[in-house]
Amino acid sequence: MHVFGDIFRYQERDYVLLAHSGELVYAAQILSHCDTERIRALDNRRSTRPDLLDKTDGCRLYCYVVLTTPKLVGRCAHLNTPEKDACLDCFFEWQGISVNADDQKMLRSEILRPGSPVSVGLKKIVAGLDV
């Protein structure tokens, strides 16, 4: 059984499992170091402009967690499009590792924070998890 925080590969990309219900799988894409730096640079630029903070608070681009798990340190788990219409065991290559407890807590917090742009369905599932 795969649980919140497990890592898998799908179409040559890394993901962290967030939740699943029926045929719908919720996962955060783990970006490369280069893509992580791009997102963080944009976020840093945004944070220096108070006029942009209010306008972009619910923007999916800025919905991410920088991971501290040893094999993934410094890469971000991006919550831009977490919904995947796929079978859990059919298409994913499970990597045999999970993100650490701190990363799990940060992902849960980002998903459940007020104003987070993730789907209500994902919020309901994650709210019921013991992380």
Rosetta blueprint (number, residue, H / E / L):
1 M L
2 H L
3 V L
4 F L
5 G L
6 D E
7 I E
8 F E
9 R E
10 Y E
11 Q L
12 E L
13 R E
14 D E
15 Y E
16 V E
17 L E
18 L E
19 A E
20 H E
21 S E
22 G L
23 E L
24 L E
25 V E
26 Y E
27 A E
28 A E
29 Q E
30 I E
31 L L
32 S L
33 H H
34 C H
35 D H
36 T H
37 E H
38 R H
39 I H
40 R H
41 A H
42 L H
43 D H
44 N H
45 R H
46 R H
47 S H
48 T L
49 R L
50 P H
51 D H
52 L H
53 L H
54 D H
55 K H
56 T H
57 D L
58 G L
59 C L
60 R H
61 L H
62 Y H
63 C L
64 Y E
65 V E
66 V E
67 L L
68 T L
69 T L
70 P H
71 K H
72 L H
73 V L
74 G L
75 R L
76 C E
77 A E
78 H E
79 L L
80 N L
81 T L
82 P L
83 E E
84 K E
85 D E
86 A L
87 C L
88 L L
89 D L
90 C L
91 F L
92 F L
93 E E
94 W E
95 Q E
96 G E
97 I E
98 S E
99 V L
100 N L
101 A H
102 D H
103 D H
104 Q H
105 K H
106 M H
107 L H
108 R H
109 S H
110 E H
111 I H
112 L H
113 R L
114 P L
115 G L
116 S L
117 P L
118 V L
119 S L
120 V H
121 G H
122 L H
123 K H
124 K H
125 I H
126 V H
127 A H
128 G L
129 L L
130 D L
131 V L
